[in-house]
Structure formats: C-alpha cells, structure tokens
Amino acid sequence: MDLNSNLVTTEWLNDHLGDDSLVILDATLKKRPDGSLIDPPINAIPGAQEFNYDTEICDQSTDLPHMLPPIDQFEKAAHRLGIGPNTLVVCYDALNVFCSPRAWWMFKAMGHDKVVVLDGGLPKWIAEKRPLQNGFSPSTGIGSFKASYRSEWVRSATQVLESIDKPDSQTIDARSYGRFNATEPEPRPGMKGGRIPGSACLPFNELLDQGCFKSKSEIRSILEKTFNPSATETIFSCGSGVTASILALAADECGYGQLSVYDGSWAEWGNRDDLPYES
C-alpha cells in the first residue's frame, strides 16, 4: 500500500480488515443541503464507526452547516474513535465519494496525514459482495490523537476576500455550472445564486466516473484546463465545504501544493450582504 496516496481500493481494505492500526469511519452526511434527511445506511463495512461531522463533530456555535470544530472538540472525538498518531484512518460514505473527502480534509487540517478515502465508497463495496455488518461498531477505545491545527488547509471569508485581487491566488468552485452562473436555484431556501468574484468553476463530478475517481492522468489533465498556471495558492469552494474537499483531495493527489478549502463556502458567502459576488 502506497501511503503517499489519498485513496485505497475496496480490495486493499478487504485484505486489511481487522488490522490493529486501522480505523474505519463512515462519514455519510445526515442532511441534504435543503435540510431534508438522508436515509442512514443500514449496513456498514465491518469495524466501521460513525463519523458524524454534520451534527456532532462540527462547530456548534454557528448556524453554518458542518463547519470545522474547535481543536479540542475534534481531538476528543478522535480519542473516542480510538485514533492515535500512528492510526491509518479510512473514510468512506454511502454516496460513493461525496462526503468522505470532507472527513479526509478535516483530518489533514487537524494535523493527521495518515488518512485515506475508500474509492467508490460503500456502494462499490456492496456491489462487489464484500462482507458487511448491521450498523456501526461501538467506539474502539480511548485514542491518543493530538491535534496540530494546520491553518494553511483552511480559509475564512476574510481570507478569500483578500485573495480576490491577488494574481498568484485562485478560487475554484466545485458546484455545478448552473449554480455557479445563477441559472439554477441554490438548494438552500432563500440563498441567492452566483459566485465569488474571479472564481472558476470545476464541478466535482467531472473528476469522477461511476462513483470512483478517474485516473490520476485524467484528473491532472482536467485540472490543468481549469487552474491558472501562475497561481501559487488554490482555494476550493462549493456549497458548504463538502465537494470542495473532493477537488482538494484530487489536486493533492496530483501533486499540487498550497491547497485550502473555504470552510463556509457559498452557504456563508451567498448569505452575507457585505461580500461581493458575480452572477
């Protein structure tokens, strides 16, 4: 297993079920952007624990959806999940690779590099008739994870605003072209349409094929068509910081540096009257 990769295959995970150094997390979202509930998965990969960053492992002091939690809150959650400094964390979700990259990004931002995403997620695992269990496993024990916050992975609205006029900075939006151009409505009621000024659009699903990431060479070709070659910093945005993490994972996989996710994304930017926008 090449731990320099951000992805593992279903075959690899199947061969390593039960490894003491492995913690498997189901990071499926609990709610859709419009607020409706997502049916929780009935089955889980053996040994998987729930990683609920939608309503639990998130900043409880804001109305913005699933914002990155305070360092001590994340650390306590990691302890509960049995995660230590040498633990390899495998994240997956029930929507292929939709929610799990956000969990990957959270661990990166909190200083844990031994984190990967299961390519294809639970649907691919089930389609291949691999072993399942009913529900999630209980907490594995008390871990010894020590968070080390990496601010370079995270951007605030103020930082994004300051970056707009910087020639060496670019913002890439993972939403659909319709939402980016305000020709289709936002899923969150009352949210205005549009985009961050100067941003470019790269819908996250262009990097996927049948629920799995495309090959690294294909992804690199797609990124090269969108990225500004003179930019040394790339900020990813989307609706609420979930699909932006898909782009961040893919860009990191292809060797790009200076990558960050705008945590509040359009859920924050599009709801504030003091921030500029284009449509």
LOKOL-316985 format. One record per residue (C-alpha): residue number from 1; residue in three letters; x, y negated, z negated. Coordinates in pm, 1 decimal, padded with zeros to 6 digits, m for minus. Example, Ala and Ser with C-alpha at 12.3 -4.5 7.8 and 13.67 -1.06 7.14 Angstrom:
<rs>
<r n="1" res="Ala" xx="01230.0" yy="00450.0" zz="m00780.0"/>
<r n="2" res="Ser" xx="01367.0" yy="00106.0" zz="m00714.0"/>
</rs>
This chain:
<rs>
<r n="1" res="Met" xx="00000.0" yy="00000.0" zz="00000.0"/>
<r n="2" res="Asp" xx="00142.5" yy="m00337.4" zz="00106.6"/>
<r n="3" res="Leu" xx="00064.5" yy="m00567.2" zz="m00184.4"/>
<r n="4" res="Asn" xx="00152.9" yy="m00861.8" zz="00036.7"/>
<r n="5" res="Ser" xx="m00187.9" yy="m00809.0" zz="00198.0"/>
<r n="6" res="Asn" xx="m00508.3" yy="m00961.8" zz="00066.4"/>
<r n="7" res="Leu" xx="m00712.5" yy="m00663.8" zz="00185.4"/>
<r n="8" res="Val" xx="m00741.5" yy="m00294.0" zz="00110.2"/>
<r n="9" res="Thr" xx="m00925.8" yy="m00033.7" zz="00312.5"/>
<r n="10" res="Thr" xx="m01200.5" yy="00194.2" zz="00188.1"/>
<r n="11" res="Glu" xx="m00966.5" yy="00488.6" zz="00247.4"/>
<r n="12" res="Trp" xx="m00698.1" yy="00335.9" zz="00026.5"/>
<r n="13" res="Leu" xx="m00940.8" yy="00257.8" zz="m00254.3"/>
<r n="14" res="Asn" xx="m01091.1" yy="00605.9" zz="m00237.8"/>
<r n="15" res="Asp" xx="m00741.9" yy="00753.3" zz="m00280.2"/>
<r n="16" res="His" xx="m00670.4" yy="00531.2" zz="m00581.5"/>
<r n="17" res="Leu" xx="m00994.6" yy="00562.2" zz="m00777.7"/>
<r n="18" res="Gly" xx="m00908.2" yy="00618.8" zz="m01141.1"/>
<r n="19" res="Asp" xx="m00564.3" yy="00457.1" zz="m01128.2"/>
<r n="20" res="Asp" xx="m00489.9" yy="00305.9" zz="m01468.8"/>
<r n="21" res="Ser" xx="m00352.1" yy="m00012.2" zz="m01315.3"/>
<r n="22" res="Leu" xx="m00666.9" yy="m00073.2" zz="m01108.9"/>
<r n="23" res="Val" xx="m00975.5" yy="m00277.8" zz="m01199.5"/>
<r n="24" res="Ile" xx="m01264.3" yy="m00279.6" zz="m00950.8"/>
<r n="25" res="Leu" xx="m01507.0" yy="m00571.7" zz="m00955.1"/>
<r n="26" res="Asp" xx="m01841.1" yy="m00613.8" zz="m00780.1"/>
<r n="27" res="Ala" xx="m01863.5" yy="m00985.6" zz="m00703.6"/>
<r n="28" res="Thr" xx="m02202.9" yy="m00987.7" zz="m00530.7"/>
<r n="29" res="Leu" xx="m02388.0" yy="m01317.4" zz="m00566.0"/>
<r n="30" res="Lys" xx="m02704.8" yy="m01324.8" zz="m00772.8"/>
<r n="31" res="Lys" xx="m02882.2" yy="m01602.0" zz="m00582.4"/>
<r n="32" res="Arg" xx="m02907.4" yy="m01727.7" zz="m00226.5"/>
<r n="33" res="Pro" xx="m02837.9" yy="m02096.1" zz="m00154.3"/>
<r n="34" res="Asp" xx="m03211.9" yy="m02168.6" zz="m00154.7"/>
<r n="35" res="Gly" xx="m03235.5" yy="m02033.1" zz="m00510.1"/>
<r n="36" res="Ser" xx="m03407.1" yy="m01703.2" zz="m00429.1"/>
<r n="37" res="Leu" xx="m03267.0" yy="m01393.6" zz="m00596.3"/>
<r n="38" res="Ile" xx="m03057.8" yy="m01134.2" zz="m00416.9"/>
<r n="39" res="Asp" xx="m03157.6" yy="m00776.9" zz="m00497.9"/>
<r n="40" res="Pro" xx="m02878.5" yy="m00637.2" zz="m00715.2"/>
<r n="41" res="Pro" xx="m02703.3" yy="m00329.6" zz="m00574.1"/>
<r n="42" res="Ile" xx="m02838.6" yy="m00005.7" zz="m00720.7"/>
<r n="43" res="Asn" xx="m02515.6" yy="00182.0" zz="m00662.1"/>
<r n="44" res="Ala" xx="m02157.9" yy="00088.1" zz="m00735.1"/>
<r n="45" res="Ile" xx="m01814.2" yy="00213.9" zz="m00647.8"/>
<r n="46" res="Pro" xx="m01700.6" yy="00446.4" zz="m00930.6"/>
<r n="47" res="Gly" xx="m01547.9" yy="00248.1" zz="m01214.1"/>
<r n="48" res="Ala" xx="m01668.2" yy="m00087.7" zz="m01084.0"/>
<r n="49" res="Gln" xx="m01759.5" yy="m00360.1" zz="m01330.2"/>
<r n="50" res="Glu" xx="m01976.8" yy="m00661.7" zz="m01262.0"/>
<r n="51" res="Phe" xx="m01802.7" yy="m00992.3" zz="m01189.2"/>
<r n="52" res="Asn" xx="m02084.2" yy="m01244.6" zz="m01208.1"/>
<r n="53" res="Tyr" xx="m01937.2" yy="m01578.0" zz="m01105.1"/>
<r n="54" res="Asp" xx="m02281.7" yy="m01702.2" zz="m01007.7"/>
<r n="55" res="Thr" xx="m02429.6" yy="m01749.9" zz="m01354.9"/>
<r n="56" res="Glu" xx="m02171.3" yy="m01627.7" zz="m01609.8"/>
<r n="57" res="Ile" xx="m01807.9" yy="m01674.6" zz="m01505.3"/>
<r n="58" res="Cys" xx="m01864.3" yy="m02031.1" zz="m01391.8"/>
<r n="59" res="Asp" xx="m01870.2" yy="m02385.5" zz="m01524.6"/>
<r n="60" res="Gln" xx="m02184.4" yy="m02401.9" zz="m01736.9"/>
<r n="61" res="Ser" xx="m02162.9" yy="m02780.0" zz="m01780.3"/>
<r n="62" res="Thr" xx="m02262.7" yy="m02868.7" zz="m01423.3"/>
<r n="63" res="Asp" xx="m02567.3" yy="m02814.1" zz="m01204.7"/>
<r n="64" res="Leu" xx="m02342.7" yy="m02738.3" zz="m00907.5"/>
<r n="65" res="Pro" xx="m02351.1" yy="m02368.1" zz="m00814.8"/>
<r n="66" res="His" xx="m02082.6" yy="m02128.1" zz="m00940.7"/>
<r n="67" res="Met" xx="m01811.2" yy="m02387.7" zz="m00997.1"/>
<r n="68" res="Leu" xx="m01474.7" yy="m02263.4" zz="m01122.7"/>
<r n="69" res="Pro" xx="m01498.6" yy="m02213.8" zz="m01500.8"/>
<r n="70" res="Pro" xx="m01266.3" yy="m02364.2" zz="m01760.0"/>
<r n="71" res="Ile" xx="m00940.5" yy="m02175.7" zz="m01802.2"/>
<r n="72" res="Asp" xx="m01025.1" yy="m02030.4" zz="m02142.9"/>
<r n="73" res="Gln" xx="m01362.9" yy="m01904.5" zz="m02023.0"/>
<r n="74" res="Phe" xx="m01205.0" yy="m01726.7" zz="m01725.3"/>
<r n="75" res="Glu" xx="m00935.9" yy="m01580.6" zz="m01947.1"/>
<r n="76" res="Lys" xx="m01190.7" yy="m01438.1" zz="m02191.0"/>
<r n="77" res="Ala" xx="m01384.3" yy="m01282.9" zz="m01901.5"/>
<r n="78" res="Ala" xx="m01065.5" yy="m01122.6" zz="m01768.8"/>
<r n="79" res="His" xx="m00989.2" yy="m00984.7" zz="m02115.7"/>
<r n="80" res="Arg" xx="m01336.7" yy="m00833.5" zz="m02135.7"/>
<r n="81" res="Leu" xx="m01286.7" yy="m00668.9" zz="m01796.9"/>
<r n="82" res="Gly" xx="m00962.4" yy="m00509.6" zz="m01912.8"/>
<r n="83" res="Ile" xx="m00736.2" yy="m00712.5" zz="m01685.5"/>
<r n="84" res="Gly" xx="m00370.2" yy="m00759.1" zz="m01772.9"/>
<r n="85" res="Pro" xx="m00075.3" yy="m00920.4" zz="m01593.7"/>
<r n="86" res="Asn" xx="00005.4" yy="m00601.9" zz="m01401.7"/>
<r n="87" res="Thr" xx="m00352.8" yy="m00510.4" zz="m01311.3"/>
<r n="88" res="Leu" xx="m00441.8" yy="m00485.8" zz="m00944.2"/>
<r n="89" res="Val" xx="m00788.6" yy="m00636.9" zz="m00914.0"/>
<r n="90" res="Val" xx="m01000.1" yy="m00508.7" zz="m00623.6"/>
<r n="91" res="Cys" xx="m01301.0" yy="m00727.3" zz="m00543.3"/>
<r n="92" res="Tyr" xx="m01592.3" yy="m00618.5" zz="m00328.2"/>
<r n="93" res="Asp" xx="m01953.8" yy="m00713.2" zz="m00267.0"/>
<r n="94" res="Ala" xx="m02275.9" yy="m00568.2" zz="m00132.5"/>
<r n="95" res="Leu" xx="m02281.1" yy="m00806.4" zz="00165.3"/>
<r n="96" res="Asn" xx="m01965.4" yy="m00672.0" zz="00334.2"/>
<r n="97" res="Val" xx="m01710.4" yy="m00951.9" zz="00281.0"/>
<r n="98" res="Phe" xx="m01926.1" yy="m01250.3" zz="00194.9"/>
<r n="99" res="Cys" xx="m01899.5" yy="m01308.8" zz="m00182.2"/>
<r n="100" res="Ser" xx="m01582.6" yy="m01121.4" zz="m00277.3"/>
<r n="101" res="Pro" xx="m01328.8" yy="m01364.4" zz="m00123.8"/>
<r n="102" res="Arg" xx="m01455.5" yy="m01627.0" zz="m00368.3"/>
<r n="103" res="Ala" xx="m01355.6" yy="m01395.5" zz="m00655.2"/>
<r n="104" res="Trp" xx="m01017.0" yy="m01344.7" zz="m00485.8"/>
<r n="105" res="Trp" xx="m00970.4" yy="m01723.1" zz="m00473.1"/>
<r n="106" res="Met" xx="m01071.6" yy="m01762.4" zz="m00838.4"/>
<r n="107" res="Phe" xx="m00800.6" yy="m01520.4" zz="m00949.6"/>
<r n="108" res="Lys" xx="m00546.5" yy="m01694.8" zz="m00727.0"/>
<r n="109" res="Ala" xx="m00641.4" yy="m02030.8" zz="m00877.5"/>
<r n="110" res="Met" xx="m00603.0" yy="m01884.5" zz="m01225.6"/>
<r n="111" res="Gly" xx="m00254.6" yy="m01752.8" zz="m01156.4"/>
<r n="112" res="His" xx="m00315.2" yy="m01384.2" zz="m01079.0"/>
<r n="113" res="Asp" xx="m00163.8" yy="m01273.9" zz="m00747.0"/>
<r n="114" res="Lys" xx="m00241.9" yy="m00904.4" zz="m00780.6"/>
<r n="115" res="Val" xx="m00588.4" yy="m00937.0" zz="m00633.2"/>
<r n="116" res="Val" xx="m00730.5" yy="m00797.1" zz="m00310.4"/>
<r n="117" res="Val" xx="m01062.5" yy="m00769.1" zz="m00130.9"/>
<r n="118" res="Leu" xx="m01215.3" yy="m00443.6" zz="m00009.3"/>
<r n="119" res="Asp" xx="m01252.0" yy="m00488.0" zz="00366.1"/>
<r n="120" res="Gly" xx="m01607.3" yy="m00401.2" zz="00466.4"/>
<r n="121" res="Gly" xx="m01727.0" yy="m00400.1" zz="00107.7"/>
<r n="122" res="Leu" xx="m01994.9" yy="m00173.5" zz="m00034.1"/>
<r n="123" res="Pro" xx="m02185.6" yy="m00127.9" zz="00296.6"/>
<r n="124" res="Lys" xx="m01879.6" yy="00025.0" zz="00464.5"/>
<r n="125" res="Trp" xx="m01812.0" yy="00239.8" zz="00158.0"/>
<r n="126" res="Ile" xx="m02169.3" yy="00372.0" zz="00163.0"/>
<r n="127" res="Ala" xx="m02168.9" yy="00424.4" zz="00541.1"/>
<r n="128" res="Glu" xx="m01863.2" yy="00646.7" zz="00504.1"/>
<r n="129" res="Lys" xx="m02045.0" yy="00851.8" zz="00237.0"/>
<r n="130" res="Arg" xx="m01783.5" yy="00785.5" zz="m00026.4"/>
<r n="131" res="Pro" xx="m01858.1" yy="00850.1" zz="m00397.4"/>
<r n="132" res="Leu" xx="m02098.3" yy="00623.5" zz="m00584.3"/>
<r n="133" res="Gln" xx="m02225.7" yy="00576.8" zz="m00937.3"/>
<r n="134" res="Asn" xx="m02553.4" yy="00437.2" zz="m01066.3"/>
<r n="135" res="Gly" xx="m02499.9" yy="00085.9" zz="m01197.7"/>
<r n="136" res="Phe" xx="m02183.8" yy="m00073.8" zz="m01326.6"/>
<r n="137" res="Ser" xx="m01929.0" yy="00068.2" zz="m01566.0"/>
<r n="138" res="Pro" xx="m01906.1" yy="m00087.1" zz="m01912.8"/>
<r n="139" res="Ser" xx="m01612.8" yy="m00310.9" zz="m01992.8"/>
<r n="140" res="Thr" xx="m01290.6" yy="m00113.2" zz="m01980.6"/>
<r n="141" res="Gly" xx="m01141.6" yy="m00276.0" zz="m02289.4"/>
<r n="142" res="Ile" xx="m00951.3" yy="m00576.5" zz="m02406.8"/>
<r n="143" res="Gly" xx="m00710.4" yy="m00703.3" zz="m02144.5"/>
<r n="144" res="Ser" xx="m00406.9" yy="m00924.5" zz="m02190.0"/>
<r n="145" res="Phe" xx="m00450.9" yy="m01157.4" zz="m01892.0"/>
<r n="146" res="Lys" xx="m00302.2" yy="m01503.0" zz="m01944.7"/>
<r n="147" res="Ala" xx="m00436.9" yy="m01767.1" zz="m01709.1"/>
<r n="148" res="Ser" xx="m00198.4" yy="m02011.4" zz="m01545.4"/>
<r n="149" res="Tyr" xx="m00407.7" yy="m02265.1" zz="m01358.0"/>
<r n="150" res="Arg" xx="m00280.6" yy="m02349.6" zz="m01009.6"/>
<r n="151" res="Ser" xx="m00426.0" yy="m02685.4" zz="m00916.9"/>
<r n="152" res="Glu" xx="m00288.5" yy="m02658.3" zz="m00563.0"/>
<r n="153" res="Trp" xx="m00557.1" yy="m02398.8" zz="m00482.3"/>
<r n="154" res="Val" xx="m00845.2" yy="m02626.6" zz="m00586.2"/>
<r n="155" res="Arg" xx="m00969.3" yy="m02959.8" zz="m00453.7"/>
<r n="156" res="Ser" xx="m01219.2" yy="m03202.7" zz="m00603.5"/>
<r n="157" res="Ala" xx="m01440.7" yy="m03451.4" zz="m00420.6"/>
<r n="158" res="Thr" xx="m01199.0" yy="m03730.9" zz="m00510.8"/>
<r n="159" res="Gln" xx="m00905.6" yy="m03540.6" zz="m00363.9"/>
<r n="160" res="Val" xx="m01098.2" yy="m03459.9" zz="m00045.6"/>
<r n="161" res="Leu" xx="m01197.9" yy="m03824.3" zz="m00010.7"/>
<r n="162" res="Glu" xx="m00835.8" yy="m03932.2" zz="m00047.4"/>
<r n="163" res="Ser" xx="m00727.2" yy="m03679.0" zz="00216.1"/>
<r n="164" res="Ile" xx="m00963.0" yy="m03800.2" zz="00490.7"/>
<r n="165" res="Asp" xx="m00723.7" yy="m04061.2" zz="00629.3"/>
<r n="166" res="Lys" xx="m00406.6" yy="m03859.6" zz="00579.3"/>
<r n="167" res="Pro" xx="m00266.2" yy="m03738.4" zz="00915.0"/>
<r n="168" res="Asp" xx="m00099.4" yy="m03439.4" zz="00750.1"/>
<r n="169" res="Ser" xx="m00422.2" yy="m03313.4" zz="00588.1"/>
<r n="170" res="Gln" xx="m00715.6" yy="m03132.9" zz="00747.1"/>
<r n="171" res="Thr" xx="m01053.4" yy="m03015.3" zz="00620.2"/>
<r n="172" res="Ile" xx="m01208.8" yy="m02705.7" zz="00778.5"/>
<r n="173" res="Asp" xx="m01579.3" yy="m02633.1" zz="00724.9"/>
<r n="174" res="Ala" xx="m01692.6" yy="m02268.2" zz="00717.6"/>
<r n="175" res="Arg" xx="m02063.2" yy="m02341.9" zz="00769.6"/>
<r n="176" res="Ser" xx="m02248.0" yy="m02286.4" zz="01096.6"/>
<r n="177" res="Tyr" xx="m02221.7" yy="m02541.5" zz="01377.0"/>
<r n="178" res="Gly" xx="m02587.7" yy="m02627.5" zz="01321.2"/>
<r n="179" res="Arg" xx="m02535.4" yy="m02721.0" zz="00958.0"/>
<r n="180" res="Phe" xx="m02207.3" yy="m02895.4" zz="01038.8"/>
<r n="181" res="Asn" xx="m02377.7" yy="m03109.2" zz="01305.0"/>
<r n="182" res="Ala" xx="m02701.0" yy="m03152.7" zz="01104.4"/>
<r n="183" res="Thr" xx="m02908.3" yy="m02990.8" zz="01379.1"/>
<r n="184" res="Glu" xx="m03038.5" yy="m02722.1" zz="01143.5"/>
<r n="185" res="Pro" xx="m03155.8" yy="m02773.5" zz="00784.9"/>
<r n="186" res="Glu" xx="m02948.0" yy="m02706.0" zz="00478.3"/>
<r n="187" res="Pro" xx="m03070.9" yy="m02404.8" zz="00275.3"/>
<r n="188" res="Arg" xx="m03075.6" yy="m02607.6" zz="m00045.4"/>
<r n="189" res="Pro" xx="m03402.2" yy="m02804.9" zz="m00070.9"/>
<r n="190" res="Gly" xx="m03360.5" yy="m03179.2" zz="m00028.9"/>
<r n="191" res="Met" xx="m02997.1" yy="m03159.0" zz="00076.8"/>
<r n="192" res="Lys" xx="m02900.2" yy="m03390.8" zz="00361.7"/>
<r n="193" res="Gly" xx="m02724.6" yy="m03248.1" zz="00664.6"/>
<r n="194" res="Gly" xx="m02388.8" yy="m03343.4" zz="00804.4"/>
<r n="195" res="Arg" xx="m02019.7" yy="m03303.2" zz="00734.6"/>
<r n="196" res="Ile" xx="m01718.2" yy="m03453.5" zz="00565.5"/>
<r n="197" res="Pro" xx="m01572.5" yy="m03724.0" zz="00794.7"/>
<r n="198" res="Gly" xx="m01294.1" yy="m03594.3" zz="01016.3"/>
<r n="199" res="Ser" xx="m01352.7" yy="m03230.3" zz="00929.4"/>
<r n="200" res="Ala" xx="m01350.6" yy="m02946.5" zz="01182.7"/>
<r n="201" res="Cys" xx="m01590.4" yy="m02652.8" zz="01198.0"/>
<r n="202" res="Leu" xx="m01492.3" yy="m02286.5" zz="01193.3"/>
<r n="203" res="Pro" xx="m01791.3" yy="m02069.8" zz="01098.9"/>
<r n="204" res="Phe" xx="m01669.9" yy="m01792.3" zz="00870.4"/>
<r n="205" res="Asn" xx="m01842.8" yy="m01518.9" zz="01070.8"/>
<r n="206" res="Glu" xx="m01613.3" yy="m01586.4" zz="01366.4"/>
<r n="207" res="Leu" xx="m01339.8" yy="m01412.5" zz="01167.5"/>
<r n="208" res="Leu" xx="m01549.5" yy="m01100.9" zz="01107.7"/>
<r n="209" res="Asp" xx="m01654.0" yy="m00804.9" zz="01318.1"/>
<r n="210" res="Gln" xx="m01927.2" yy="m00572.2" zz="01191.8"/>
<r n="211" res="Gly" xx="m01868.5" yy="m00677.6" zz="00832.8"/>
<r n="212" res="Cys" xx="m01489.9" yy="m00642.3" zz="00837.6"/>
<r n="213" res="Phe" xx="m01213.7" yy="m00889.0" zz="00906.4"/>
<r n="214" res="Lys" xx="m01085.8" yy="m00897.1" zz="01261.9"/>
<r n="215" res="Ser" xx="m00722.5" yy="m00804.9" zz="01320.1"/>
<r n="216" res="Lys" xx="m00457.5" yy="m01042.9" zz="01197.4"/>
<r n="217" res="Ser" xx="m00358.3" yy="m01130.6" zz="01554.1"/>
<r n="218" res="Glu" xx="m00719.3" yy="m01210.3" zz="01645.6"/>
<r n="219" res="Ile" xx="m00764.9" yy="m01423.7" zz="01335.3"/>
<r n="220" res="Arg" xx="m00438.9" yy="m01607.3" zz="01393.8"/>
<r n="221" res="Ser" xx="m00549.8" yy="m01690.1" zz="01748.4"/>
<r n="222" res="Ile" xx="m00883.0" yy="m01825.6" zz="01620.4"/>
<r n="223" res="Leu" xx="m00715.8" yy="m02034.8" zz="01351.1"/>
<r n="224" res="Glu" xx="m00467.1" yy="m02182.2" zz="01597.5"/>
<r n="225" res="Lys" xx="m00753.9" yy="m02311.8" zz="01810.5"/>
<r n="226" res="Thr" xx="m00908.7" yy="m02496.1" zz="01514.8"/>
<r n="227" res="Phe" xx="m00616.1" yy="m02602.3" zz="01299.7"/>
<r n="228" res="Asn" xx="m00433.8" yy="m02930.5" zz="01350.1"/>
<r n="229" res="Pro" xx="m00071.2" yy="m02829.6" zz="01414.8"/>
<r n="230" res="Ser" xx="00058.5" yy="m03145.8" zz="01247.7"/>
<r n="231" res="Ala" xx="m00129.4" yy="m03079.9" zz="00923.2"/>
<r n="232" res="Thr" xx="00069.5" yy="m02951.7" zz="00628.3"/>
<r n="233" res="Glu" xx="m00232.7" yy="m02923.5" zz="00397.7"/>
<r n="234" res="Thr" xx="m00559.2" yy="m02743.7" zz="00471.9"/>
<r n="235" res="Ile" xx="m00872.6" yy="m02786.5" zz="00262.2"/>
<r n="236" res="Phe" xx="m01157.4" yy="m02542.2" zz="00318.5"/>
<r n="237" res="Ser" xx="m01517.6" yy="m02639.7" zz="00254.0"/>
<r n="238" res="Cys" xx="m01859.0" yy="m02480.6" zz="00308.7"/>
<r n="239" res="Gly" xx="m02195.1" yy="m02489.5" zz="00133.9"/>
<r n="240" res="Ser" xx="m02077.2" yy="m02411.1" zz="m00219.8"/>
<r n="241" res="Gly" xx="m01721.6" yy="m02278.8" zz="m00201.5"/>
<r n="242" res="Val" xx="m01807.2" yy="m01917.3" zz="m00115.1"/>
<r n="243" res="Thr" xx="m01749.8" yy="m01880.1" zz="00259.3"/>
<r n="244" res="Ala" xx="m01471.1" yy="m02140.3" zz="00243.6"/>
<r n="245" res="Ser" xx="m01285.5" yy="m01873.5" zz="00046.8"/>
<r n="246" res="Ile" xx="m01319.7" yy="m01635.2" zz="00342.4"/>
<r n="247" res="Leu" xx="m01126.2" yy="m01882.4" zz="00556.4"/>
<r n="248" res="Ala" xx="m00871.9" yy="m01939.1" zz="00279.3"/>
<r n="249" res="Leu" xx="m00809.7" yy="m01565.7" zz="00243.6"/>
<r n="250" res="Ala" xx="m00772.7" yy="m01522.0" zz="00619.2"/>
<r n="251" res="Ala" xx="m00536.2" yy="m01817.8" zz="00654.1"/>
<r n="252" res="Asp" xx="m00326.2" yy="m01694.3" zz="00362.6"/>
<r n="253" res="Glu" xx="m00316.2" yy="m01350.2" zz="00521.7"/>
<r n="254" res="Cys" xx="m00179.8" yy="m01508.2" zz="00840.9"/>
<r n="255" res="Gly" xx="00096.2" yy="m01687.8" zz="00656.0"/>
<r n="256" res="Tyr" xx="m00041.1" yy="m02039.9" zz="00634.4"/>
<r n="257" res="Gly" xx="00056.6" yy="m02238.8" zz="00326.5"/>
<r n="258" res="Gln" xx="m00078.8" yy="m02537.7" zz="00132.1"/>
<r n="259" res="Leu" xx="m00431.5" yy="m02394.5" zz="00128.8"/>
<r n="260" res="Ser" xx="m00709.6" yy="m02501.8" zz="m00104.4"/>
<r n="261" res="Val" xx="m01086.5" yy="m02474.8" zz="m00146.0"/>
<r n="262" res="Tyr" xx="m01308.5" yy="m02773.8" zz="m00215.2"/>
<r n="263" res="Asp" xx="m01492.9" yy="m02623.0" zz="m00508.1"/>
<r n="264" res="Gly" xx="m01807.2" yy="m02837.3" zz="m00491.0"/>
<r n="265" res="Ser" xx="m01823.2" yy="m02826.2" zz="m00110.0"/>
<r n="266" res="Trp" xx="m02137.7" yy="m02957.5" zz="00062.0"/>
<r n="267" res="Ala" xx="m02354.9" yy="m02877.9" zz="m00241.4"/>
<r n="268" res="Glu" xx="m02172.5" yy="m03165.4" zz="m00408.8"/>
<r n="269" res="Trp" xx="m02070.5" yy="m03385.3" zz="m00114.5"/>
<r n="270" res="Gly" xx="m02410.9" yy="m03376.7" zz="00052.1"/>
<r n="271" res="Asn" xx="m02586.2" yy="m03462.6" zz="m00271.5"/>
<r n="272" res="Arg" xx="m02384.4" yy="m03773.7" zz="m00352.4"/>
<r n="273" res="Asp" xx="m02470.3" yy="m04114.9" zz="m00211.2"/>
<r n="274" res="Asp" xx="m02126.9" yy="m04258.8" zz="m00287.1"/>
<r n="275" res="Leu" xx="m01941.2" yy="m04030.7" zz="m00044.0"/>
<r n="276" res="Pro" xx="m01916.9" yy="m04091.1" zz="00333.5"/>
<r n="277" res="Tyr" xx="m02049.9" yy="m03836.4" zz="00578.8"/>
<r n="278" res="Glu" xx="m02099.4" yy="m03782.2" zz="00950.5"/>
<r n="279" res="Ser" xx="m02385.5" yy="m03616.3" zz="01132.7"/>
</rs>
